[in-house]
Amino acid sequence: MILAMSSHPQFAQTEQIPAVFPPQDPPPSHGRPKKKWGKGKRITLIVVLVLVVLLGAGSLAGGLYLHNLESGIDRVDAFNSVPEASRPTKVVQDSQNILLLGSDSRDPDNTAGSRSDTIIVAHLTKDKSSAQLISIPRDTWLHIPKAADGKHGDADAKINASYAWGGIPLVVQTVESFTGVRMDHVAIIDFAGFQQIIDALGGIDVNIEKNFTSIHPPFRKFVKGMQHLNGAEALDYSRQRHQFADGDFARIRHQQDVIKAILDKASSGGLLTNPGKLNAFLKGAANAVSVDKTMAILDLGSQLRHLRSGNLTFVTNPSKGTGNVSGQSVVFADKTKDKALWTAVQNDSVPDILKNAAAK
């Protein structure tokens, strides 16, 4: 899912190093057994800005069917063990902040068993006219609060260690502690689920930034310029990073390219007027997603039905670049710029969000 980072020489490609996960205590399981949440998380936008938007728009024509579909989506306890006293106060009541989590459970690079986290805070403005998708790089070095079990956390680590130490609630608590912004909802998806969704759309068009060859079998060659990709090709493209000077931040850009292409194709390709395509698309999305127990998907989708990629802005949490802590490659947050950015999010000030965030 899913995240913008400006290309810059300071973001040198580094070897992927797993987060500091406590090996003796695997993460708790959530949702249906087939979903391997214990493998870690990677965050993506598709849950809210494709599934929710299209469910909301489609509900105008098929409310009963979509209601039944929504009832089959997994629900997770995202806030049950987050201490209320530690949570930020909501400043602008009608704006919403949705924490987007996901995993690429079939990423060929994840041979060690831990997944490469990506985190997005989706800020939906009070008037629902736009959304800003703010990524927090998975290797951001920060303080993780104590987990509910009292055994883990209360330590400095990569942000993606929070899931292994305390599941989704500790991710929520960590993000809220870091940003000072209260999360209203949480949505989770396996990024590998993009393949079924994209194929249901008949493929997507993506502007490839340069010629390169995938490092994964069957070693596809990607050609610079606008290319039509099927599900397998798009998923492969979204995973590539080693061929780019800024490493994992390139993968973040590629995920964003795929997400925006899905939104454009879904909104302009006659999906909502084609029952067969709509059915395949919605089933593919619903099978891949979990949301918190309080999210009313159809209501939120109805509010967001006018959102398209043109009203969405992908930015990232400002950083001072990469470095090394105890043998781990990490990203150092820029605390001064971060404070300005997240204050703007609290206050629902889009101009200040865009001014203070690192643009794609």
C-alpha positions as CSV (number, residue, x, y, z in Angstrom):
1,M,0.0,0.0,0.0
2,I,1.6,2.3,-0.1
3,L,4.0,6.2,0.2
4,A,6.0,9.1,-1.3
5,M,9.6,10.0,-0.7
6,S,11.5,12.5,-2.8
7,S,14.5,11.1,-4.7
8,H,17.6,12.4,-3.0
9,P,21.3,11.3,-2.9
10,Q,21.0,11.0,0.9
11,F,18.7,8.0,0.6
12,A,21.3,5.5,-0.5
13,Q,20.2,2.0,-1.1
14,T,20.9,-0.2,1.9
15,E,20.6,-3.9,2.6
16,Q,17.2,-4.8,4.1
17,I,17.5,-5.6,7.8
18,P,14.5,-7.0,9.7
19,A,13.1,-5.0,12.5
20,V,13.9,-5.7,16.1
21,F,11.3,-8.5,16.6
22,P,11.3,-10.5,19.9
23,P,11.9,-14.1,18.6
24,Q,10.4,-15.7,21.7
25,D,7.0,-14.0,21.3
26,P,5.5,-14.2,17.9
27,P,2.8,-11.6,17.1
28,P,-0.8,-12.3,18.0
29,S,-3.1,-13.6,15.3
30,H,-6.0,-11.5,14.0
31,G,-8.8,-12.2,11.6
32,R,-9.3,-15.4,9.6
33,P,-6.6,-18.1,10.1
34,K,-5.6,-17.8,6.5
35,K,-4.2,-14.3,7.0
36,K,-0.7,-14.5,8.4
37,W,-0.7,-11.3,10.5
38,G,2.2,-12.7,12.5
39,K,4.5,-12.1,9.5
40,G,4.4,-8.3,9.9
41,K,2.6,-5.5,8.1
42,R,2.9,-3.4,5.0
43,I,0.5,-0.5,4.6
44,T,-1.4,0.4,1.6
45,L,-4.1,2.8,0.6
46,I,-6.3,0.5,-1.5
47,V,-8.5,-0.5,1.5
48,V,-10.1,2.9,2.0
49,L,-9.5,4.7,-1.3
50,V,-10.5,1.8,-3.6
51,L,-12.7,-0.6,-1.6
52,V,-14.4,2.1,0.5
53,V,-14.8,4.6,-2.3
54,L,-16.2,2.1,-4.7
55,L,-18.4,0.3,-2.2
56,G,-19.8,3.7,-1.3
57,A,-20.4,4.6,-4.9
58,G,-21.8,1.2,-5.8
59,S,-24.2,1.3,-2.9
60,L,-26.3,3.8,-4.8
61,A,-27.2,0.9,-7.1
62,G,-26.9,-2.2,-5.0
63,G,-27.3,-1.5,-1.3
64,L,-28.4,-5.0,-0.2
65,Y,-25.7,-6.8,-2.1
66,L,-23.0,-4.5,-0.8
67,H,-24.3,-4.7,2.7
68,N,-24.0,-8.4,2.6
69,L,-20.5,-8.1,1.2
70,E,-19.5,-5.6,3.9
71,S,-20.8,-8.0,6.6
72,G,-18.3,-10.6,5.4
73,I,-15.3,-8.4,5.8
74,D,-13.0,-9.3,8.7
75,R,-13.1,-7.0,11.8
76,V,-10.2,-6.6,14.1
77,D,-9.7,-5.1,17.6
78,A,-7.6,-2.1,16.8
79,F,-8.2,0.0,19.8
80,N,-9.1,-2.4,22.6
81,S,-5.8,-2.2,24.5
82,V,-4.8,1.4,23.6
83,P,-5.0,3.3,26.9
84,E,-7.4,6.2,26.5
85,A,-5.3,8.4,28.7
86,S,-2.5,8.2,26.2
87,R,-4.5,9.0,23.1
88,P,-4.4,12.5,21.5
89,T,-7.5,14.7,21.6
90,K,-9.4,15.1,18.3
91,V,-9.1,18.8,17.2
92,V,-11.4,19.0,14.1
93,Q,-14.3,16.6,14.7
94,D,-15.5,16.1,11.1
95,S,-12.1,15.3,9.6
96,Q,-10.9,11.7,9.7
97,N,-7.5,10.1,10.0
98,I,-7.3,6.4,9.0
99,L,-4.3,4.3,9.7
100,L,-3.7,2.0,6.7
101,L,-1.8,-1.2,7.3
102,G,-1.0,-4.1,5.1
103,S,1.4,-6.9,4.3
104,D,3.0,-8.4,1.2
105,S,2.8,-12.0,2.4
106,R,4.2,-13.4,-0.9
107,D,7.0,-10.9,-1.5
108,P,10.0,-13.1,-2.7
109,D,12.4,-10.8,-0.7
110,N,10.8,-11.8,2.6
111,T,12.6,-15.0,3.1
112,A,13.5,-14.3,6.7
113,G,9.8,-14.4,7.7
114,S,9.4,-10.8,8.8
115,R,7.5,-8.5,6.5
116,S,8.6,-5.1,5.4
117,D,6.3,-2.6,7.0
118,T,4.8,0.5,5.4
119,I,2.6,2.9,7.2
120,I,0.2,5.5,5.8
121,V,-2.0,8.0,7.7
122,A,-4.8,8.9,5.3
123,H,-6.2,12.3,6.3
124,L,-9.7,13.0,5.0
125,T,-10.6,16.7,5.2
126,K,-13.6,18.0,7.1
127,D,-15.5,18.7,3.8
128,K,-14.3,15.4,2.3
129,S,-13.1,17.2,-0.8
130,S,-9.6,15.8,-0.7
131,A,-7.3,13.3,1.1
132,Q,-3.6,13.5,1.9
133,L,-1.8,10.2,2.2
134,I,1.2,10.6,4.6
135,S,3.6,7.7,4.7
136,I,5.9,7.0,7.6
137,P,8.9,5.0,6.4
138,R,9.0,1.5,7.9
139,D,12.5,2.0,9.2
140,T,11.8,5.3,11.1
141,W,13.6,5.2,14.4
142,L,11.4,6.3,17.3
143,H,10.2,5.4,20.8
144,I,7.6,2.6,20.9
145,P,5.3,2.7,24.0
146,K,5.0,-0.3,26.3
147,A,2.8,-3.1,25.0
148,A,-0.3,-4.2,26.8
149,D,1.3,-7.3,28.0
150,G,3.9,-5.2,29.8
151,K,6.7,-7.4,28.4
152,H,7.7,-5.5,25.3
153,G,8.0,-1.9,24.0
154,D,9.0,1.1,26.0
155,A,12.1,1.2,23.9
156,D,13.6,2.9,20.8
157,A,13.3,0.8,17.7
158,K,12.1,0.8,14.1
159,I,8.4,1.7,13.9
160,N,7.7,-1.7,12.3
161,A,8.7,-3.5,15.5
162,S,5.5,-2.2,17.1
163,Y,3.3,-4.8,15.5
164,A,5.5,-7.7,16.6
165,W,5.6,-6.4,20.1
166,G,1.9,-5.6,20.6
167,G,-0.2,-6.2,17.4
168,I,-2.4,-3.6,15.8
169,P,-3.2,-1.7,19.1
170,L,0.5,-1.0,19.7
171,V,0.9,0.2,16.1
172,V,-2.0,2.6,16.7
173,Q,-0.5,3.7,20.0
174,T,3.0,4.2,18.4
175,V,1.7,6.2,15.5
176,E,-0.5,8.4,17.8
177,S,2.4,9.0,20.2
178,F,4.7,9.9,17.3
179,T,2.3,12.2,15.4
180,G,0.1,13.5,18.1
181,V,-2.9,12.8,15.8
182,R,-5.8,10.6,16.9
183,M,-6.6,7.7,14.6
184,D,-10.3,7.3,13.9
185,H,-10.1,3.9,12.0
186,V,-7.7,1.2,10.9
187,A,-7.7,-0.8,7.7
188,I,-5.5,-3.7,6.7
189,I,-4.8,-5.5,3.4
190,D,-2.3,-7.9,1.9
191,F,-0.6,-6.1,-0.9
192,A,-0.5,-9.3,-2.9
193,G,-4.2,-9.0,-3.2
194,F,-3.7,-6.3,-5.7
195,Q,-3.2,-8.9,-8.4
196,Q,-6.8,-10.2,-8.3
197,I,-8.1,-6.6,-8.1
198,I,-6.1,-5.4,-11.0
199,D,-7.0,-8.4,-13.2
200,A,-10.7,-7.7,-12.4
201,L,-10.2,-4.3,-13.8
202,G,-8.6,-5.6,-17.0
203,G,-5.2,-4.2,-16.1
204,I,-3.9,-0.7,-15.3
205,D,-1.8,1.9,-17.0
206,V,1.4,2.9,-15.1
207,N,4.1,5.4,-16.1
208,I,7.3,3.5,-15.6
209,E,10.1,5.9,-14.5
210,K,13.0,4.2,-16.2
211,N,14.1,1.0,-18.1
212,F,14.9,-1.8,-15.6
213,T,14.7,-5.6,-15.2
214,S,12.9,-7.2,-12.2
215,I,15.1,-9.1,-9.8
216,H,12.4,-11.7,-9.3
217,P,11.5,-14.6,-11.7
218,P,10.5,-14.4,-14.5
219,F,12.7,-11.3,-14.6
220,R,10.3,-9.1,-16.4
221,K,11.7,-6.1,-18.3
222,F,10.0,-2.8,-17.6
223,V,10.3,-0.1,-20.2
224,K,10.2,3.6,-19.5
225,G,7.0,5.4,-20.3
226,M,3.3,4.5,-20.0
227,Q,2.7,0.8,-19.9
228,H,-0.3,-1.4,-19.5
229,L,0.2,-4.0,-16.7
230,N,-1.8,-7.0,-15.7
231,G,-2.1,-8.0,-12.0
232,A,1.1,-10.1,-11.9
233,E,3.1,-7.4,-13.7
234,A,1.9,-4.6,-11.5
235,L,2.6,-6.5,-8.3
236,D,6.1,-7.3,-9.6
237,Y,6.7,-3.6,-10.4
238,S,5.5,-2.5,-7.0
239,R,8.1,-4.7,-5.3
240,Q,11.2,-3.4,-7.1
241,R,13.8,-1.3,-5.3
242,H,17.3,-2.6,-5.7
243,Q,17.7,-1.1,-9.2
244,F,17.1,2.4,-7.8
245,A,19.5,4.8,-6.1
246,D,17.0,5.6,-3.3
247,G,16.3,1.9,-2.6
248,D,13.1,1.3,-0.6
249,F,11.8,4.7,-1.3
250,A,11.5,3.7,-4.9
251,R,9.3,0.8,-3.9
252,I,7.1,3.2,-2.0
253,R,6.7,5.4,-5.2
254,H,5.9,2.3,-7.2
255,Q,3.2,1.2,-4.8
256,Q,1.7,4.7,-5.1
257,D,1.8,4.6,-8.9
258,V,-0.1,1.3,-8.8
259,I,-2.7,2.6,-6.3
260,K,-3.4,5.7,-8.3
261,A,-3.7,3.7,-11.5
262,I,-6.2,1.4,-9.8
263,L,-8.3,4.4,-8.7
264,D,-8.2,5.9,-12.1
265,K,-9.2,2.7,-13.9
266,A,-11.9,1.9,-11.4
267,S,-13.5,5.3,-11.7
268,S,-13.2,5.7,-15.4
269,G,-13.5,2.2,-16.8
270,G,-17.2,1.6,-16.5
271,L,-16.7,-0.6,-13.5
272,L,-19.9,0.5,-11.7
273,T,-22.0,-0.2,-14.7
274,N,-20.6,-3.6,-15.4
275,P,-22.1,-6.1,-12.9
276,G,-19.6,-8.9,-13.8
277,K,-16.6,-6.7,-13.4
278,L,-18.0,-5.0,-10.3
279,N,-18.7,-8.3,-8.6
280,A,-15.2,-9.7,-9.3
281,F,-13.6,-6.4,-8.2
282,L,-15.5,-6.2,-4.9
283,K,-15.1,-9.8,-4.0
284,G,-11.4,-9.6,-4.7
285,A,-11.1,-6.5,-2.5
286,A,-13.3,-7.8,0.3
287,N,-11.4,-11.1,0.5
288,A,-8.1,-9.2,1.1
289,V,-9.2,-6.6,3.6
290,S,-9.8,-6.3,7.3
291,V,-11.0,-3.2,9.1
292,D,-11.5,-2.1,12.7
293,K,-14.8,-2.9,14.4
294,T,-16.1,0.6,14.3
295,M,-15.6,1.4,10.6
296,A,-18.9,1.8,8.7
297,I,-17.6,1.1,5.2
298,L,-20.7,2.0,3.2
299,D,-21.3,5.2,5.2
300,L,-17.7,6.3,4.8
301,G,-17.7,5.2,1.1
302,S,-20.8,7.3,0.5
303,Q,-19.0,10.4,1.9
304,L,-15.9,9.7,-0.2
305,R,-17.5,8.7,-3.5
306,H,-16.3,11.8,-5.3
307,L,-12.7,11.2,-4.4
308,R,-10.4,10.3,-7.3
309,S,-6.7,10.3,-7.7
310,G,-6.8,13.9,-8.7
311,N,-8.0,14.9,-5.2
312,L,-5.4,12.7,-3.5
313,T,-1.9,13.8,-2.5
314,F,0.9,11.4,-1.6
315,V,3.5,12.8,0.7
316,T,5.8,11.5,3.4
317,N,6.9,12.2,6.9
318,P,10.0,14.5,6.7
319,S,13.3,12.9,7.6
320,K,16.9,13.8,8.1
321,G,18.0,10.8,6.0
322,T,19.3,7.3,6.8
323,G,21.8,6.0,9.2
324,N,22.9,3.1,11.3
325,V,21.9,2.1,14.8
326,S,23.2,-1.0,16.4
327,G,23.9,-2.5,13.0
328,Q,20.4,-1.6,11.6
329,S,19.7,0.7,8.7
330,V,17.3,3.3,10.0
331,V,15.5,6.5,8.9
332,F,15.9,9.5,11.2
333,A,12.8,11.7,11.6
334,D,13.1,15.4,11.4
335,K,11.4,16.4,14.7
336,T,11.0,20.1,13.9
337,K,9.4,19.5,10.5
338,D,7.4,16.6,11.7
339,K,5.8,18.7,14.4
340,A,4.7,21.3,11.9
341,L,3.3,18.6,9.6
342,W,1.3,16.7,12.2
343,T,0.0,19.9,13.7
344,A,-1.4,20.8,10.3
345,V,-3.0,17.4,10.1
346,Q,-4.6,18.0,13.6
347,N,-5.9,21.3,12.4
348,D,-7.2,20.0,9.0
349,S,-5.0,22.6,7.2
350,V,-4.3,21.2,3.8
351,P,-2.0,24.1,2.7
352,D,0.2,23.6,5.8
353,I,0.2,19.8,5.3
354,L,1.5,20.2,1.8
355,K,4.0,22.9,2.8
356,N,5.5,20.8,5.6
357,A,5.5,17.3,4.1
358,A,8.1,15.7,1.8
359,A,6.4,15.6,-1.6
360,K,6.7,12.7,-4.0
